[in-house]
Amino acid sequence: MKETTTPDLGDLVIVLLASTLAGLRDRLADDGFQDASELAAELTERCDDYLSEMAR
């Protein structure tokens, strides 16, 4: 059984990072920088995966 923890300041930073990366991903894609957009998308997905794991 997984030990539950309360959210802390680090978790808030990850939420803000994920949001910032998602915006960056969208702007890069709109401006035609597809490779950079895919990298930002991968980083966004990793942040989202971390947050999903923490929510369980």
Secondary structure as the mmCIF struct_conf table of DSSP 4:
data_model
#
loop_
_struct_conf.conf_type_id
_struct_conf.id
_struct_conf.beg_label_comp_id
_struct_conf.beg_label_asym_id
_struct_conf.beg_label_seq_id
_struct_conf.end_label_comp_id
_struct_conf.end_label_asym_id
_struct_conf.end_label_seq_id
HELX_LH_PP_P HELX_LH_PP_P1 LYS A 2 THR A 4
HELX_RH_AL_P HELX_RH_AL_P1 LEU A 9 ASP A 30
TURN_TY1_P TURN_TY1_P1 ASP A 31 GLY A 32
HELX_RH_AL_P HELX_RH_AL_P2 GLN A 34 ALA A 55
#
